[in-house]
Amino acid sequence: MIVEFRLPDLGEGIAEGEIVKWLVQEGELVQEDQPLVEVQTDKATVEIPSPVSGRVLRRMAQEGDIVPVGAVLIAIETDAAGPAQPTKAVEGGPPADRFPSSAAADGTAGRGRVQAAPAVRKLARELGIDLTQVAGSGPGGRVLKADVERAASGGAMPREMSRPLATAVRPVTMEESVDPAADRRQGQPAAGPLVERLPLRGIRRAMARRMAQSVHAAAHCTGMSEVDVTELVAIRRQMAAQAAEKGIKLTYMPFIIKAVISGLKKYPIMNATLDDEKEEIVIQRMYHIGIAVDTPDGLVVPVIHDADRLSLLQLAEAVQTLAARAREGRLRPEDVQGGTFTISNIGAIGGTFATPIINYPEVAILGVNRIEPKPVVRDDQIVIRQIMGLSLSFDHRVIDGATSARFTAHVARYLEQPNLLFMEMV
């Protein structure tokens, strides 16, 4: 019997994945639960295991292909009795039909609605694009992601204009004349001895898409503050030695997470998302804190779930474990799902302030910058204190400037007076 294994639902709205590396060859014998392929989603790289034991008949995608959830990844011949159920691709036909039709997946063909896959509709909602006003470039007028992205950049042709213009001035269409992507391509240098062109793949591709999505979808605004963390520096130094005895590296991040959670509880709208379709602000009462981690392959954001239930040392251990997994490329799908608020700590690298991009669909992100000694005025005297820069980016569609300022002030107060943190610790 031939089993067609499809890309499974990887959770949290993930609609597709990129084939990073095949771990089996055609004709190879595989065992149940043996890893078949590495797939890069918008969140992380995951290994997809085989659902059965058998012989690999055909791999339905190549490395670098973008595969939608539900598309056939691989055909495996098992020893189980039963009639063979090959697809056209397995029988030797071209693999063009290996991915399901977007119109069929969306159920829109022939019903008067715009033909577009669910992932495309979701992207259009996030970017504020009316699909009825977008001319589809896919088969049968189907709207593709590229069409939506072009519309968001101002280069798409309205749907009602597409047919008349295509008929009247076919040699030079609107899309050809104002396509910003084409303009960018014309201005880019060709590969040569002094120019290196690198494929945008894996984590960097996912990061690029998510950052562009966030900038298009959210109304970004950033507020900046300086925080006197002199007392925090001293306390962390004292506690670090005790934590090291337990094999835990105590950084500033656990203290920051505690201060942020206190702020989220006082200002719940900071821990929300915006449901554009229902036009509702969704307040979340769980505190799943994402921590941005710089890896050799790009930026990833593992999540500490229920961070409010963890002690300071438990948070330190979680940060240490997730950061190590991220840098080694061993994050699991559950490690990168469900975040409600993100913290990006670039203090070890440098920089006084930043304008971090929101980890959409969250509504805010806190950037933490380096700690450095600075002269400040205290009791009419100039003294040297340890100063940390905070940069809070927020979605102005959901959060107003006053609320963001109060939230930042609350977090700053708890970092300046660490005794307040200990009063609230588990």
C-alpha positions in Angstrom: 0.0 0.0 0.0 1.2 3.5 -0.8 0.9 6.1 1.9 1.0 9.8 1.0 2.2 11.8 3.9 1.2 15.5 4.0 2.7 18.4 5.8 1.0 18.4 9.1 -0.6 21.4 10.9 2.3 22.9 12.8 0.1 25.1 14.9 -0.7 28.8 15.6 -1.8 29.8 12.1 1.3 28.5 10.3 0.1 28.0 6.7 3.3 26.8 5.0 6.9 25.7 5.5 10.1 25.7 3.6 11.9 22.4 2.8 15.3 22.9 4.4 16.9 19.5 4.1 15.7 16.0 3.2 16.9 13.4 5.6 16.0 10.4 3.5 16.5 9.4 -0.2 14.1 7.9 -2.7 14.3 4.1 -2.4 15.5 4.2 1.2 13.9 2.1 3.9 12.5 4.1 6.8 11.1 3.3 10.2 8.1 4.8 11.9 9.0 8.0 13.7 12.3 8.3 11.8 12.9 11.9 10.8 12.1 12.5 7.1 12.7 16.1 6.5 13.6 19.4 8.1 11.0 22.1 7.6 11.5 25.8 8.4 8.3 27.6 9.4 7.8 31.2 10.4 8.7 30.2 13.9 11.4 27.5 13.9 13.1 24.6 12.1 11.4 21.3 12.9 12.0 17.7 12.0 9.0 15.9 10.5 8.9 12.2 11.5 7.6 9.3 9.3 4.1 8.1 10.2 4.8 4.6 9.0 7.6 2.1 8.2 8.3 1.4 4.5 10.3 2.4 1.4 10.4 5.9 0.1 8.9 6.0 -3.4 9.1 9.7 -4.1 9.8 13.0 -2.5 7.2 15.5 -3.6 9.2 18.7 -3.0 12.7 19.9 -3.4 14.9 21.6 -0.9 14.1 25.3 -0.9 10.4 24.7 -2.0 7.7 26.4 0.0 5.0 23.8 0.8 1.5 24.6 2.1 0.1 22.7 5.1 -1.8 19.7 3.7 0.4 19.3 0.6 1.9 15.8 0.0 5.5 15.7 1.2 6.4 12.2 0.4 5.0 8.8 -0.8 6.0 5.7 1.2 5.2 2.1 0.2 4.4 0.0 3.2 4.1 -3.7 3.7 0.5 -3.4 4.8 -2.0 -5.3 2.7 -4.4 -3.2 0.7 -4.8 -1.6 -2.7 -2.2 0.9 -3.9 -3.3 4.5 -3.7 -0.7 6.4 -5.8 -1.2 10.0 -6.8 -0.5 11.2 -10.3 3.0 12.3 -9.1 3.8 8.8 -7.8 2.7 7.2 -11.0 5.4 9.2 -12.8 3.5 12.3 -13.9 4.8 15.8 -13.3 4.9 17.0 -9.7 3.0 20.2 -10.6 -0.2 18.8 -8.9 1.6 17.8 -5.7 0.3 20.9 -3.9 -3.5 21.4 -3.6 -5.2 24.0 -5.7 -5.6 27.2 -3.7 -9.2 27.6 -5.0 -10.1 24.1 -3.9 -8.5 24.6 -0.5 -10.4 27.8 0.0 -13.6 26.5 -1.5 -14.2 29.6 -3.5 -14.1 28.5 -7.1 -17.3 29.1 -9.0 -19.1 30.8 -6.1 -18.6 34.5 -7.0 -16.0 35.0 -4.3 -12.4 36.1 -4.7 -10.2 33.0 -5.2 -7.5 33.0 -2.6 -6.0 30.5 -0.2 -6.7 30.9 3.6 -3.1 32.0 4.1 -3.5 34.7 1.5 -6.8 35.9 3.1 -5.1 36.1 6.5 -2.2 38.1 5.0 -4.6 40.5 3.4 -6.5 41.0 6.7 -3.2 41.7 8.5 -2.1 44.2 5.8 -5.5 45.9 5.6 -5.9 44.9 1.9 -9.4 44.4 0.4 -9.1 41.3 -1.8 -12.0 42.4 -4.0 -9.8 45.3 -5.1 -6.8 43.1 -6.0 -6.2 41.6 -9.5 -5.1 38.0 -9.1 -2.1 36.9 -11.2 -2.6 33.2 -10.5 -4.5 30.6 -12.6 -8.1 31.7 -13.2 -7.5 35.0 -11.6 -6.6 33.5 -8.2 -5.1 36.1 -5.8 -1.6 35.1 -4.7 0.6 36.3 -1.8 2.7 38.3 -4.2 -0.5 40.1 -5.4 -1.3 41.1 -1.8 2.2 42.2 -1.0 2.3 44.2 -4.2 -1.0 45.8 -3.2 0.4 46.7 0.2 3.4 48.4 -1.4 1.1 50.4 -3.7 2.0 48.6 -6.9 -1.1 46.5 -7.5 -3.8 47.2 -10.1 -7.4 47.4 -8.8 -9.5 44.4 -9.7 -12.1 46.5 -11.5 -9.4 48.0 -13.7 -7.6 44.8 -14.6 -9.6 43.6 -17.5 -10.3 46.9 -19.4 -6.6 47.9 -19.1 -5.3 44.5 -20.1 -7.5 44.6 -23.2 -7.0 48.2 -24.2 -3.2 48.6 -23.5 -1.9 45.0 -23.4 1.7 45.8 -24.4 2.3 47.9 -21.3 0.1 46.9 -18.3 -0.3 48.9 -15.1 1.5 46.2 -13.2 4.5 46.3 -15.5 4.8 50.1 -15.3 4.6 50.6 -11.6 5.8 47.3 -10.1 8.2 48.4 -7.3 9.7 44.9 -7.1 10.8 45.3 -10.8 12.2 48.7 -10.0 14.3 47.3 -7.2 15.5 44.4 -9.4 16.7 46.9 -12.1 18.7 48.8 -9.5 20.5 45.8 -8.0 24.0 44.8 -9.0 24.7 41.5 -10.7 26.8 38.9 -9.0 30.5 39.3 -9.7 33.9 39.3 -8.0 32.9 42.2 -5.7 29.2 41.2 -5.3 28.0 38.2 -3.4 24.4 37.1 -3.6 23.0 34.9 -0.9 19.7 33.1 -1.1 17.1 34.3 1.5 16.3 31.0 3.1 15.5 29.4 6.4 15.3 31.5 9.5 16.4 34.7 7.7 13.6 34.3 5.2 11.0 33.7 8.0 12.4 36.7 9.9 12.2 38.9 6.8 8.6 38.0 6.1 7.5 38.4 9.7 9.2 41.8 10.1 7.7 43.1 6.9 4.3 41.8 7.9 4.6 43.5 11.3 5.6 46.9 9.8 2.7 46.8 7.3 0.1 45.6 9.8 0.8 47.5 13.0 1.0 51.2 13.6 4.4 51.3 15.2 5.4 53.9 17.7 8.4 53.8 20.1 9.0 55.5 23.4 12.4 55.6 25.1 13.4 56.0 28.8 16.6 55.8 30.9 16.5 53.7 34.0 18.8 53.9 37.0 19.7 50.2 37.7 22.6 50.8 40.1 20.9 48.7 42.9 19.9 46.0 40.4 23.5 45.7 39.2 24.7 45.2 42.8 22.0 42.6 43.7 22.5 40.6 40.5 26.2 40.5 41.2 25.6 39.1 44.7 23.0 36.5 43.5 25.0 35.4 40.4 27.5 33.5 42.5 24.8 31.6 44.4 23.1 30.8 41.1 26.4 29.6 39.6 26.7 27.0 42.3 23.5 25.5 41.0 24.8 25.6 37.4 22.6 28.5 36.5 23.8 31.7 34.8 21.9 34.6 36.3 21.6 37.5 33.8 19.5 40.6 33.9 16.8 39.0 31.8 14.9 37.2 34.7 14.7 40.5 36.6 13.4 42.3 33.5 10.9 39.5 32.8 9.6 39.9 36.4 9.3 43.7 36.0 7.5 43.3 32.7 5.0 40.8 34.0 4.2 43.1 36.9 3.5 45.9 34.3 1.4 43.6 32.1 -0.8 42.7 35.1 -1.3 46.4 35.9 -1.9 47.4 32.3 -3.5 44.3 30.7 -3.9 46.0 27.2 -0.2 45.6 26.8 -0.7 41.9 26.8 -3.2 41.8 24.0 -3.8 41.1 20.3 -6.0 42.8 17.8 -8.6 40.6 16.0 -9.0 42.6 12.8 -11.7 40.4 11.4 -14.0 40.8 14.4 -12.7 44.2 15.3 -12.0 43.2 18.9 -9.1 43.7 21.2 -8.3 40.4 22.8 -6.9 40.7 26.4 -4.8 37.7 27.4 -4.5 36.7 31.1 -1.6 34.3 30.5 1.9 35.6 30.5 4.0 33.8 27.8 7.1 35.9 27.4 9.1 35.7 24.2 12.9 36.4 24.4 14.6 37.4 21.2 17.8 35.3 20.6 20.5 36.1 18.1 21.6 32.9 16.4 24.2 32.3 13.6 21.2 31.8 11.2 19.2 34.8 12.3 16.8 36.1 14.9 14.4 33.6 16.7 12.0 34.2 19.6 11.5 31.2 21.9 8.8 31.6 24.5 8.8 31.1 28.3 5.2 29.8 28.9 3.5 30.8 32.2 6.5 32.9 33.1 4.5 34.5 35.9 4.5 31.2 37.8 8.3 30.8 37.8 10.8 32.0 40.4 13.8 34.1 39.5 16.1 31.2 39.2 13.6 29.1 37.3 13.3 32.0 34.8 17.1 32.1 34.6 17.2 28.4 33.9 14.5 28.7 31.2 16.3 31.6 29.5 19.5 29.6 29.5 17.9 26.5 28.1 15.9 28.2 25.4 18.8 30.3 24.3 21.0 27.3 24.0 18.4 25.4 22.0 17.9 28.4 19.7 21.6 28.8 18.9 22.0 25.0 18.3 18.9 24.9 16.1 17.1 22.5 18.4 14.0 24.5 19.2 10.7 22.5 19.2 7.5 23.8 17.7 6.1 24.4 21.2 9.1 26.4 22.2 8.2 29.2 19.7 4.4 29.2 20.0 1.9 31.2 22.1 4.0 34.3 23.0 2.0 37.3 24.4 4.8 39.8 24.9 8.4 39.9 23.7 11.6 41.3 25.2 14.7 42.0 23.0 17.8 42.4 25.1 20.7 43.8 23.0 22.5 45.2 25.9 25.4 42.8 25.6 26.0 43.9 22.0 25.7 47.7 22.6 23.5 50.6 21.7 21.8 53.2 23.8 18.3 53.0 22.3 16.5 51.2 19.5 13.2 51.0 17.7 12.4 47.3 17.9 9.8 45.9 15.6 6.7 44.3 17.2 6.5 40.5 17.2 3.2 40.5 15.4 0.4 39.8 16.3 1.5 40.9 19.7 0.9 44.6 20.4 4.2 45.6 22.1 7.9 44.7 22.4 10.4 46.0 25.0 14.0 46.6 23.8 16.6 46.5 26.5 19.9 48.3 25.8 23.3 48.3 27.5 24.0 49.4 31.0 26.7 52.1 31.3 27.9 54.5 34.0 26.6 58.0 33.5 26.7 61.2 35.5 23.2 62.1 36.9 21.8 64.6 39.4 20.7 63.1 42.7 19.8 65.4 45.6 21.3 68.4 43.7 24.6 66.5 43.4 26.2 65.0 40.3 26.9 61.3 40.9 27.8 58.3 38.7 25.0 55.8 38.3 24.5 52.7 36.2 21.9 53.6 33.5 20.0 51.3 31.3 18.1 52.3 28.1 14.6 51.0 27.5 12.8 51.2 24.2 9.1 50.2 24.1 7.6 49.8 20.6 3.8 49.5 20.6 0.9 49.2 18.2 -0.8 52.6 18.3 -4.0 51.1 17.0 -4.4 49.4 20.3 -2.3 51.3 22.8 -2.2 55.0 23.3 0.9 57.0 24.2 -0.1 57.6 27.8 -0.7 53.9 28.6 2.7 53.0 27.0 4.4 55.7 29.1 2.8 54.5 32.3 3.7 50.9 31.5 7.3 51.9 30.9 7.4 53.9 34.1 6.1 50.9 36.0 8.7 48.6 34.6 11.4 51.2 35.3 10.3 51.7 38.9 10.6 47.9 39.5 14.1 47.8 37.9 15.3 50.8 39.9 13.9 49.4 43.2 14.5 45.6 43.0 13.1 45.1 46.5 9.7 45.6 44.8 10.4 42.6 42.5 11.2 40.4 45.5 7.9 41.3 47.1 6.0 39.9 44.1 8.2 36.8 43.4 6.8 33.3 43.5 
